Amino acid sequence: MADAILHFTEELMSSWWIYLALFGFAALDGFFPAVPSETLVVTAGVFAATGEPNLYGVIAIAAAGAFVGDHVSYFLGRGAGGRLIARTKPGTKRHAMTLWARNALAERGGLVLVVARYVPGGRTAVTLTMGAVRYPARKFSFFAGLAAVSWGLYCSLVGYLGGKAFEENPLKGVILGIGLALTVTVVVEVVRHQRRRRRTPRPEVEVEAPLTTAGER
């Protein structure tokens, strides 16, 4: 079974179709986060260690797809994003991500888009919110370009390192690459959670004055 999967994957990675798949998955992930684009890019990076597909091609196509997908989400936000955000139910993960996106945009502006590329569900929440609040399109494109290129480099090179570590067994390389990517994601989430806890103000407790008796006056 493992040999059959490896054979099929090698055939896919040596075909020009892989570039089309990379672009499509990365673009869809920009506004439909259920698509596992990171996994495909990391896997392509692993096989790029053997020469096929081309590493630079993987980086460029993945970044281009991410850039296009972020813009689709942004313009969806400019159109109906305000209504979609208003309909999110309090207490849900989507509502929490939207609040995080609003607060982050108010604090750090477009740079949050670069960070959100590594937060599960964060990229879509941020791009939709940026569209809904009419964030300037030119500035959005600049930061979306930074985010897309950094993400394409990161995913591709993580996979490439895994492929180099296990050149004789690409499946182990894929496991290592995906494991490294998941580790980075977990670290980002933990750091973000800790920073949010530190910023949350603690409720002030009003201390009542001790009662005094007539003899103590």
C-alpha atoms as a printed R data frame, in Angstrom:
    type eleno elety resid chain resno       x      y       z
1   ATOM     1    CA   MET     A     1   0.000  0.000   0.000
2   ATOM     2    CA   ALA     A     2   2.781  2.415   0.940
3   ATOM     3    CA   ASP     A     3   4.619  1.592  -2.286
4   ATOM     4    CA   ALA     A     4   1.489  2.282  -4.332
5   ATOM     5    CA   ILE     A     5   0.960  5.650  -2.608
6   ATOM     6    CA   LEU     A     6   4.618  6.555  -3.117
7   ATOM     7    CA   HIS     A     7   4.471  5.590  -6.804
8   ATOM     8    CA   PHE     A     8   1.321  7.641  -7.387
9   ATOM     9    CA   THR     A     9   2.769 10.652  -5.533
10  ATOM    10    CA   GLU     A    10   6.022 10.484  -7.499
11  ATOM    11    CA   GLU     A    11   4.096 10.447 -10.782
12  ATOM    12    CA   LEU     A    12   2.022 13.436  -9.666
13  ATOM    13    CA   MET     A    13   5.067 15.394  -8.515
14  ATOM    14    CA   SER     A    14   6.891 14.814 -11.812
15  ATOM    15    CA   SER     A    15   3.930 16.094 -13.857
16  ATOM    16    CA   TRP     A    16   3.260 19.721 -14.777
17  ATOM    17    CA   TRP     A    17  -0.175 19.253 -13.201
18  ATOM    18    CA   ILE     A    18   1.404 19.640  -9.786
19  ATOM    19    CA   TYR     A    19   1.958 23.348 -10.432
20  ATOM    20    CA   LEU     A    20  -1.691 23.811 -11.356
21  ATOM    21    CA   ALA     A    21  -2.723 21.902  -8.219
22  ATOM    22    CA   LEU     A    22  -0.407 24.005  -6.045
23  ATOM    23    CA   PHE     A    23  -1.833 27.235  -7.427
24  ATOM    24    CA   GLY     A    24  -5.429 26.055  -7.086
25  ATOM    25    CA   PHE     A    25  -5.079 24.738  -3.535
26  ATOM    26    CA   ALA     A    26  -3.205 27.824  -2.330
27  ATOM    27    CA   ALA     A    27  -5.774 30.140  -3.921
28  ATOM    28    CA   LEU     A    28  -8.773 28.251  -2.524
29  ATOM    29    CA   ASP     A    29  -7.207 28.192   0.938
30  ATOM    30    CA   GLY     A    30  -7.237 31.989   0.938
31  ATOM    31    CA   PHE     A    31 -11.051 32.090   1.246
32  ATOM    32    CA   PHE     A    32 -11.925 28.445   2.005
33  ATOM    33    CA   PRO     A    33  -9.580 27.379   4.840
34  ATOM    34    CA   ALA     A    34 -10.688 23.733   4.811
35  ATOM    35    CA   VAL     A    35  -8.369 23.160   1.826
36  ATOM    36    CA   PRO     A    36  -5.047 21.641   3.046
37  ATOM    37    CA   SER     A    37  -2.731 23.781   0.941
38  ATOM    38    CA   GLU     A    38   0.174 23.644   3.414
39  ATOM    39    CA   THR     A    39   0.265 19.858   3.231
40  ATOM    40    CA   LEU     A    40   0.490 19.893  -0.575
41  ATOM    41    CA   VAL     A    41   3.188 22.589  -0.640
42  ATOM    42    CA   VAL     A    42   5.254 20.793   2.021
43  ATOM    43    CA   THR     A    43   4.905 17.518   0.110
44  ATOM    44    CA   ALA     A    44   5.997 19.211  -3.119
45  ATOM    45    CA   GLY     A    45   8.977 20.642  -1.237
46  ATOM    46    CA   VAL     A    46   9.936 17.158  -0.069
47  ATOM    47    CA   PHE     A    47   9.976 15.794  -3.602
48  ATOM    48    CA   ALA     A    48  11.754 18.909  -4.860
49  ATOM    49    CA   ALA     A    49  14.779 17.604  -2.959
50  ATOM    50    CA   THR     A    50  15.020 14.899  -5.648
51  ATOM    51    CA   GLY     A    51  14.787 17.429  -8.498
52  ATOM    52    CA   GLU     A    52  11.103 17.106  -9.421
53  ATOM    53    CA   PRO     A    53   9.200 19.335  -9.081
54  ATOM    54    CA   ASN     A    54  11.443 22.380  -9.273
55  ATOM    55    CA   LEU     A    55  11.882 24.008  -5.852
56  ATOM    56    CA   TYR     A    56  11.800 27.573  -7.188
57  ATOM    57    CA   GLY     A    57   8.698 26.750  -9.196
58  ATOM    58    CA   VAL     A    58   6.975 25.362  -6.097
59  ATOM    59    CA   ILE     A    59   7.787 28.512  -4.104
60  ATOM    60    CA   ALA     A    60   6.651 30.882  -6.875
61  ATOM    61    CA   ILE     A    61   3.420 29.061  -7.735
62  ATOM    62    CA   ALA     A    62   2.423 28.547  -4.079
63  ATOM    63    CA   ALA     A    63   3.046 32.234  -3.327
64  ATOM    64    CA   ALA     A    64   1.105 33.334  -6.428
65  ATOM    65    CA   GLY     A    65  -1.873 31.167  -5.479
66  ATOM    66    CA   ALA     A    66  -1.862 32.475  -1.913
67  ATOM    67    CA   PHE     A    67  -1.694 36.064  -3.192
68  ATOM    68    CA   VAL     A    68  -4.688 35.551  -5.478
69  ATOM    69    CA   GLY     A    69  -6.688 33.736  -2.783
70  ATOM    70    CA   ASP     A    70  -6.118 36.511  -0.250
71  ATOM    71    CA   HIS     A    71  -7.402 39.066  -2.762
72  ATOM    72    CA   VAL     A    72 -10.531 37.004  -3.440
73  ATOM    73    CA   SER     A    73 -11.227 36.960   0.301
74  ATOM    74    CA   TYR     A    74 -10.498 40.693   0.576
75  ATOM    75    CA   PHE     A    75 -12.963 41.614  -2.182
76  ATOM    76    CA   LEU     A    76 -15.561 39.259  -0.712
77  ATOM    77    CA   GLY     A    77 -15.107 41.246   2.479
78  ATOM    78    CA   ARG     A    78 -15.595 44.548   0.649
79  ATOM    79    CA   GLY     A    79 -18.802 43.201  -0.850
80  ATOM    80    CA   ALA     A    80 -20.672 41.148   1.731
81  ATOM    81    CA   GLY     A    81 -18.026 40.772   4.425
82  ATOM    82    CA   GLY     A    82 -19.671 43.237   6.788
83  ATOM    83    CA   ARG     A    83 -22.904 41.252   6.791
84  ATOM    84    CA   LEU     A    84 -21.060 37.936   7.079
85  ATOM    85    CA   ILE     A    85 -19.035 39.169  10.048
86  ATOM    86    CA   ALA     A    86 -22.134 40.608  11.744
87  ATOM    87    CA   ARG     A    87 -23.835 37.205  11.492
88  ATOM    88    CA   THR     A    88 -21.084 35.293  13.293
89  ATOM    89    CA   LYS     A    89 -22.435 33.845  16.527
90  ATOM    90    CA   PRO     A    90 -20.734 34.898  19.772
91  ATOM    91    CA   GLY     A    91 -18.884 32.039  21.408
92  ATOM    92    CA   THR     A    92 -17.972 30.327  18.129
93  ATOM    93    CA   LYS     A    93 -14.438 29.948  16.833
94  ATOM    94    CA   ARG     A    94 -15.264 32.055  13.767
95  ATOM    95    CA   HIS     A    95 -16.507 34.901  15.980
96  ATOM    96    CA   ALA     A    96 -13.378 34.680  18.133
97  ATOM    97    CA   MET     A    97 -11.136 34.811  15.050
98  ATOM    98    CA   THR     A    98 -13.036 37.844  13.743
99  ATOM    99    CA   LEU     A    99 -12.596 39.702  17.040
100 ATOM   100    CA   TRP     A   100  -8.899 38.795  17.015
101 ATOM   101    CA   ALA     A   101  -8.573 40.100  13.458
102 ATOM   102    CA   ARG     A   102 -10.248 43.421  14.332
103 ATOM   103    CA   ASN     A   103  -8.094 43.949  17.421
104 ATOM   104    CA   ALA     A   104  -4.914 42.944  15.623
105 ATOM   105    CA   LEU     A   105  -5.641 45.301  12.715
106 ATOM   106    CA   ALA     A   106  -6.241 48.169  15.127
107 ATOM   107    CA   GLU     A   107  -2.907 47.487  16.863
108 ATOM   108    CA   ARG     A   108  -0.530 46.521  14.055
109 ATOM   109    CA   GLY     A   109  -2.227 47.326  10.764
110 ATOM   110    CA   GLY     A   110  -1.257 45.348   7.657
111 ATOM   111    CA   LEU     A   111   1.607 43.487   9.325
112 ATOM   112    CA   VAL     A   112  -0.973 41.301  11.036
113 ATOM   113    CA   LEU     A   113  -1.748 39.802   7.622
114 ATOM   114    CA   VAL     A   114   1.777 38.362   7.471
115 ATOM   115    CA   VAL     A   115   1.393 36.806  10.934
116 ATOM   116    CA   ALA     A   116  -2.118 35.554  10.184
117 ATOM   117    CA   ARG     A   117  -0.714 33.367   7.393
118 ATOM   118    CA   TYR     A   118   0.535 31.037  10.143
119 ATOM   119    CA   VAL     A   119  -2.586 31.092  12.349
120 ATOM   120    CA   PRO     A   120  -5.197 28.386  11.581
121 ATOM   121    CA   GLY     A   121  -8.249 30.196  10.223
122 ATOM   122    CA   GLY     A   122  -6.571 33.520  10.869
123 ATOM   123    CA   ARG     A   123  -5.738 34.420   7.284
124 ATOM   124    CA   THR     A   124  -9.360 34.281   6.120
125 ATOM   125    CA   ALA     A   125 -10.645 36.186   9.156
126 ATOM   126    CA   VAL     A   126  -8.057 38.920   8.607
127 ATOM   127    CA   THR     A   127  -8.529 39.293   4.845
128 ATOM   128    CA   LEU     A   128 -12.334 39.357   5.143
129 ATOM   129    CA   THR     A   129 -12.107 41.914   7.949
130 ATOM   130    CA   MET     A   130  -9.660 44.081   5.999
131 ATOM   131    CA   GLY     A   131 -12.102 44.128   3.094
132 ATOM   132    CA   ALA     A   132 -15.094 44.819   5.328
133 ATOM   133    CA   VAL     A   133 -13.411 47.821   6.999
134 ATOM   134    CA   ARG     A   134 -12.233 49.132   3.578
135 ATOM   135    CA   TYR     A   135  -8.537 48.763   4.288
136 ATOM   136    CA   PRO     A   136  -6.696 50.498   1.374
137 ATOM   137    CA   ALA     A   137  -6.349 48.033  -1.512
138 ATOM   138    CA   ARG     A   138  -2.818 49.138  -2.420
139 ATOM   139    CA   LYS     A   139  -1.536 48.644   1.122
140 ATOM   140    CA   PHE     A   140  -3.383 45.334   1.318
141 ATOM   141    CA   SER     A   141  -1.669 44.086  -1.847
142 ATOM   142    CA   PHE     A   142   1.740 45.031  -0.442
143 ATOM   143    CA   PHE     A   143   1.248 43.119   2.807
144 ATOM   144    CA   ALA     A   144  -0.516 40.239   1.029
145 ATOM   145    CA   GLY     A   145   2.550 39.925  -1.208
146 ATOM   146    CA   LEU     A   146   4.858 39.770   1.828
147 ATOM   147    CA   ALA     A   147   2.620 37.180   3.465
148 ATOM   148    CA   ALA     A   148   2.339 35.023   0.339
149 ATOM   149    CA   VAL     A   149   6.077 34.989  -0.395
150 ATOM   150    CA   SER     A   150   7.036 34.246   3.210
151 ATOM   151    CA   TRP     A   151   4.448 31.448   3.382
152 ATOM   152    CA   GLY     A   152   5.545 29.926   0.062
153 ATOM   153    CA   LEU     A   153   9.194 29.987   1.159
154 ATOM   154    CA   TYR     A   154   8.415 28.570   4.584
155 ATOM   155    CA   CYS     A   155   6.255 25.632   3.457
156 ATOM   156    CA   SER     A   156   8.487 24.738   0.516
157 ATOM   157    CA   LEU     A   157  11.744 24.891   2.478
158 ATOM   158    CA   VAL     A   158  10.327 22.934   5.419
159 ATOM   159    CA   GLY     A   159   9.407 20.182   2.977
160 ATOM   160    CA   TYR     A   160  12.745 20.467   1.196
161 ATOM   161    CA   LEU     A   161  14.610 19.954   4.490
162 ATOM   162    CA   GLY     A   162  12.513 16.870   5.188
163 ATOM   163    CA   GLY     A   163  13.254 15.566   1.702
164 ATOM   164    CA   LYS     A   164  16.983 16.075   2.134
165 ATOM   165    CA   ALA     A   165  16.919 14.305   5.500
166 ATOM   166    CA   PHE     A   166  15.190 11.245   3.987
167 ATOM   167    CA   GLU     A   167  16.214 11.186   0.328
168 ATOM   168    CA   GLU     A   168  15.831  7.391   0.194
169 ATOM   169    CA   ASN     A   169  12.376  7.449   1.803
170 ATOM   170    CA   PRO     A   170  10.271 10.442   0.675
171 ATOM   171    CA   LEU     A   171   7.269  9.369   2.779
172 ATOM   172    CA   LYS     A   172   9.335  9.842   5.939
173 ATOM   173    CA   GLY     A   173  10.383 13.195   4.565
174 ATOM   174    CA   VAL     A   174   6.725 14.168   4.118
175 ATOM   175    CA   ILE     A   175   5.960 13.121   7.700
176 ATOM   176    CA   LEU     A   176   8.925 15.098   9.014
177 ATOM   177    CA   GLY     A   177   8.042 18.174   6.936
178 ATOM   178    CA   ILE     A   178   4.389 18.181   7.995
179 ATOM   179    CA   GLY     A   179   5.466 17.570  11.592
180 ATOM   180    CA   LEU     A   180   7.767 20.600  11.486
181 ATOM   181    CA   ALA     A   181   5.019 22.753   9.987
182 ATOM   182    CA   LEU     A   182   2.531 21.649  12.656
183 ATOM   183    CA   THR     A   183   5.090 22.350  15.380
184 ATOM   184    CA   VAL     A   184   5.577 25.916  14.151
185 ATOM   185    CA   THR     A   185   1.797 26.396  13.997
186 ATOM   186    CA   VAL     A   186   1.379 25.147  17.570
187 ATOM   187    CA   VAL     A   187   4.175 27.424  18.801
188 ATOM   188    CA   VAL     A   188   2.561 30.447  17.102
189 ATOM   189    CA   GLU     A   189  -0.804 29.593  18.661
190 ATOM   190    CA   VAL     A   190   0.693 29.164  22.152
191 ATOM   191    CA   VAL     A   191   2.576 32.467  21.935
192 ATOM   192    CA   ARG     A   192  -0.525 34.265  20.655
193 ATOM   193    CA   HIS     A   193  -2.653 32.766  23.447
194 ATOM   194    CA   GLN     A   194  -0.126 33.750  26.127
195 ATOM   195    CA   ARG     A   195   0.134 37.316  24.824
196 ATOM   196    CA   ARG     A   196  -3.640 37.624  24.738
197 ATOM   197    CA   ARG     A   197  -3.873 36.433  28.353
198 ATOM   198    CA   ARG     A   198  -1.299 38.976  29.448
199 ATOM   199    CA   ARG     A   199  -3.175 41.801  27.723
200 ATOM   200    CA   THR     A   200  -6.524 40.848  29.287
201 ATOM   201    CA   PRO     A   201  -7.131 43.216  32.218
202 ATOM   202    CA   ARG     A   202  -7.847 41.554  35.509
203 ATOM   203    CA   PRO     A   203 -11.118 42.593  37.189
204 ATOM   204    CA   GLU     A   204 -10.567 44.944  40.072
205 ATOM   205    CA   VAL     A   205 -11.807 43.648  43.398
206 ATOM   206    CA   GLU     A   206 -13.320 46.268  45.632
207 ATOM   207    CA   VAL     A   207 -12.119 45.819  49.189
208 ATOM   208    CA   GLU     A   208 -14.669 46.779  51.816
209 ATOM   209    CA   ALA     A   209 -13.489 48.824  54.774
210 ATOM   210    CA   PRO     A   210 -13.462 46.817  58.017
211 ATOM   211    CA   LEU     A   211 -16.333 47.427  60.338
212 ATOM   212    CA   THR     A   212 -15.515 49.351  63.510
213 ATOM   213    CA   THR     A   213 -17.203 49.124  66.851
214 ATOM   214    CA   ALA     A   214 -18.114 52.019  69.071
215 ATOM   215    CA   GLY     A   215 -15.138 51.320  71.324
216 ATOM   216    CA   GLU     A   216 -12.702 51.531  68.467
217 ATOM   217    CA   ARG     A   217 -13.762 55.031  67.435
